[in-house]
Amino acid sequence: MAELHVTLLSCPSCGSPLDGLRRDAVFTCSSCRLALHIREGQVSRHPLRFAPAVSGNVGDIVRLPLWRMELDVASPVDEWSGRRIAWVSGFYQTRVLFFGDPGMDLTERGVEFLEVEEIPAGARLLGVACGPDEAVETARLLITQAIDRRRDVTGMEISIAAVGIELWAVPFVHDAEGGKLEEPNIEKAYSTLLVEDLVEILAGGDGAGQIR
């Protein structure tokens, strides 16, 4: 039987326990705005940004992880060439084809967020299941699909290179009674069933600061 090791994770900047769920790939420190990807004993650091909640919305706010990437794109479709921004949902998703994908929707609509200067008290980011390498590959797929919907690019060469990546805590309005999560900037609602670990995220998790 393989031996199970539990390693405590602390922020390299402030020493506080990192936030995360038991099976997360990325752990975060909200106060230092830092995200650490843990893979095969190697650690990579990435900026952690907090997007502002849209004022006037009724409902509880839950912050979900999305990767923001700057990509250099060379494609046969001029309007999709040059520097592009892509968003990739970083949480565990279920039945994406049925429930939708916030990352794809934000990418296609070209949404950008302003980073909040002061993080709301108690704000944390949990449930980051998708690491940066996987996010980059997903972003390339999203951009390719978006281009292909505008022009058949079969046999054409598309070059997509990532030049920058950040992890963002994006606020969604949680309607528990209606079973919905709304992203106000694109005025689109998703089923809460889309986010596999939503119950743990709402509860604050019970495995923060350690990786098994």
C-alpha positions as CSV (number, residue, x, y, z in Angstrom):
1,M,0.0,0.0,0.0
2,A,1.3,3.4,-0.9
3,E,2.2,5.6,2.0
4,L,0.1,8.8,2.4
5,H,1.9,12.0,3.1
6,V,0.3,15.3,4.3
7,T,2.3,18.4,3.5
8,L,1.4,21.7,5.1
9,L,1.3,24.5,2.6
10,S,2.1,28.0,3.7
11,C,2.4,31.3,1.8
12,P,6.1,32.0,0.9
13,S,5.4,35.7,1.4
14,C,3.5,35.9,4.7
15,G,3.7,32.4,6.1
16,S,-0.1,32.0,6.4
17,P,-1.8,28.7,5.4
18,L,-2.8,28.6,1.8
19,D,-6.4,28.3,0.8
20,G,-7.6,25.3,-1.2
21,L,-9.7,22.1,-1.3
22,R,-8.3,18.6,-0.8
23,R,-7.9,17.8,-4.6
24,D,-7.0,21.3,-5.8
25,A,-4.0,21.7,-8.1
26,V,-3.5,25.4,-7.2
27,F,-3.5,27.0,-3.7
28,T,-4.0,30.7,-3.0
29,C,-3.1,33.4,-0.5
30,S,-5.7,36.2,-0.8
31,S,-3.8,38.7,1.3
32,C,-0.6,38.4,-0.8
33,R,-2.6,37.9,-4.1
34,L,-0.6,34.8,-4.9
35,A,-1.5,31.5,-6.5
36,L,0.8,28.5,-6.3
37,H,0.6,25.5,-8.7
38,I,1.8,22.3,-7.1
39,R,2.8,19.5,-9.5
40,E,5.1,16.6,-9.0
41,G,6.9,18.4,-6.2
42,Q,7.4,21.5,-8.3
43,V,5.9,24.9,-7.4
44,S,5.1,27.7,-9.9
45,R,3.8,31.1,-8.8
46,H,1.2,33.2,-10.5
47,P,-0.5,36.5,-9.8
48,L,-3.9,36.3,-8.1
49,R,-6.4,39.0,-9.1
50,F,-9.9,39.8,-7.6
51,A,-12.5,41.1,-9.9
52,P,-15.1,43.5,-8.4
53,A,-18.7,42.4,-7.7
54,V,-21.2,44.3,-9.8
55,S,-23.2,46.6,-7.5
56,G,-27.0,46.4,-7.3
57,N,-27.2,42.6,-7.7
58,V,-29.4,40.7,-5.2
59,G,-27.9,37.5,-3.9
60,D,-24.8,36.0,-2.2
61,I,-21.5,36.3,-4.0
62,V,-19.3,33.3,-4.7
63,R,-15.9,33.7,-6.3
64,L,-14.9,31.1,-8.8
65,P,-11.4,30.7,-10.3
66,L,-10.8,31.6,-14.0
67,W,-7.4,31.8,-15.7
68,R,-6.8,34.9,-17.8
69,M,-4.3,34.5,-20.6
70,E,-2.7,36.9,-23.1
71,L,-2.1,35.1,-26.3
72,D,-0.4,36.0,-29.5
73,V,-2.5,34.6,-32.3
74,A,-1.7,34.2,-36.0
75,S,-4.7,33.0,-38.0
76,P,-6.3,33.3,-41.4
77,V,-9.1,35.4,-39.8
78,D,-7.8,38.9,-39.4
79,E,-10.0,40.0,-36.6
80,W,-8.8,37.0,-34.5
81,S,-5.1,37.7,-35.2
82,G,-2.7,39.6,-32.9
83,R,-2.9,39.9,-29.1
84,R,-6.0,38.2,-27.7
85,I,-7.4,37.6,-24.2
86,A,-8.7,34.2,-23.3
87,W,-10.5,33.0,-20.1
88,V,-10.5,29.4,-18.9
89,S,-12.7,28.1,-16.1
90,G,-10.4,26.8,-13.4
91,F,-12.9,24.8,-11.3
92,Y,-14.1,21.3,-11.7
93,Q,-16.9,21.4,-14.3
94,T,-19.6,18.9,-15.0
95,R,-21.6,18.4,-18.2
96,V,-20.1,21.5,-19.9
97,L,-21.9,20.9,-23.2
98,F,-25.2,20.9,-21.3
99,F,-24.6,23.6,-18.6
100,G,-22.3,25.9,-20.6
101,D,-18.8,27.3,-19.9
102,P,-18.2,30.7,-18.4
103,G,-14.6,30.8,-19.7
104,M,-15.7,30.3,-23.3
105,D,-18.5,32.9,-22.9
106,L,-16.1,35.5,-21.4
107,T,-13.5,34.8,-24.1
108,E,-16.0,35.2,-27.0
109,R,-17.4,38.4,-25.6
110,G,-14.0,39.9,-25.0
111,V,-14.7,40.7,-21.3
112,E,-12.1,42.3,-19.2
113,F,-12.2,43.1,-15.4
114,L,-10.7,45.8,-13.3
115,E,-8.8,44.5,-10.3
116,V,-10.2,45.6,-7.0
117,E,-7.7,47.6,-4.9
118,E,-9.1,46.4,-1.6
119,I,-10.2,42.8,-1.3
120,P,-13.5,42.3,0.6
121,A,-13.0,40.9,4.1
122,G,-13.0,37.2,4.2
123,A,-12.7,36.8,0.4
124,R,-10.9,33.6,-0.6
125,L,-10.5,31.6,-3.7
126,L,-11.0,27.8,-3.5
127,G,-11.6,25.0,-6.0
128,V,-8.8,25.6,-8.5
129,A,-8.6,22.3,-10.2
130,C,-7.1,23.3,-13.5
131,G,-3.4,24.2,-13.5
132,P,-1.8,26.8,-15.7
133,D,-0.4,24.3,-18.3
134,E,-3.8,22.7,-18.8
135,A,-5.4,26.2,-18.9
136,V,-3.1,27.2,-21.8
137,E,-4.0,24.2,-23.8
138,T,-7.7,24.8,-23.2
139,A,-7.3,28.5,-24.2
140,R,-5.7,27.4,-27.5
141,L,-8.7,25.1,-28.1
142,L,-11.2,27.9,-27.3
143,I,-9.5,30.4,-29.7
144,T,-9.3,27.8,-32.4
145,Q,-13.0,26.9,-32.0
146,A,-14.0,30.6,-32.0
147,I,-12.0,31.1,-35.3
148,D,-13.5,28.0,-36.9
149,R,-17.0,29.2,-36.2
150,R,-16.3,32.3,-38.4
151,R,-14.4,30.5,-41.1
152,D,-13.6,26.9,-42.0
153,V,-9.9,26.7,-41.1
154,T,-9.4,23.0,-42.0
155,G,-5.9,22.6,-43.3
156,M,-4.9,26.2,-42.4
157,E,-2.1,26.9,-39.9
158,I,-3.0,28.7,-36.7
159,S,-0.3,29.7,-34.3
160,I,-1.3,30.5,-30.6
161,A,1.4,31.3,-28.1
162,A,0.8,32.2,-24.4
163,V,2.7,35.3,-23.3
164,G,1.1,35.9,-19.9
165,I,-1.2,34.1,-17.4
166,E,-3.0,35.1,-14.2
167,L,-5.5,33.5,-11.9
168,W,-8.7,35.6,-11.3
169,A,-11.3,35.3,-8.6
170,V,-14.5,36.2,-10.6
171,P,-17.6,36.9,-8.5
172,F,-20.9,35.2,-9.5
173,V,-24.3,35.9,-7.9
174,H,-25.5,32.7,-6.2
175,D,-29.2,32.1,-6.3
176,A,-29.5,29.1,-4.0
177,E,-33.2,28.8,-4.3
178,G,-33.2,29.0,-8.1
179,G,-30.1,26.8,-8.4
180,K,-28.3,29.4,-10.5
181,L,-24.9,31.2,-10.7
182,E,-25.1,34.5,-12.7
183,E,-22.1,36.3,-14.2
184,P,-23.5,39.9,-14.3
185,N,-21.1,41.3,-16.9
186,I,-22.4,39.0,-19.6
187,E,-25.9,38.7,-18.0
188,K,-25.8,34.9,-18.2
189,A,-26.8,32.4,-15.6
190,Y,-25.5,28.9,-15.2
191,S,-26.8,25.9,-13.2
192,T,-25.1,25.4,-9.9
193,L,-24.7,21.8,-11.0
194,L,-21.9,23.1,-13.4
195,V,-19.5,23.5,-10.4
196,E,-18.8,20.1,-9.0
197,D,-17.2,21.4,-5.7
198,L,-19.6,24.3,-5.1
199,V,-20.8,23.0,-1.7
200,E,-17.2,22.8,-0.5
201,I,-16.4,26.2,-2.0
202,L,-19.4,27.8,-0.2
203,A,-18.5,26.1,3.0
204,G,-14.9,27.3,2.9
205,G,-13.5,23.8,2.5
206,D,-12.0,21.7,5.3
207,G,-8.7,20.9,3.7
208,A,-7.2,24.3,3.3
209,G,-3.5,24.6,3.8
210,Q,-2.5,21.0,3.1
211,I,-2.1,18.7,0.2
212,R,-2.4,14.9,0.2
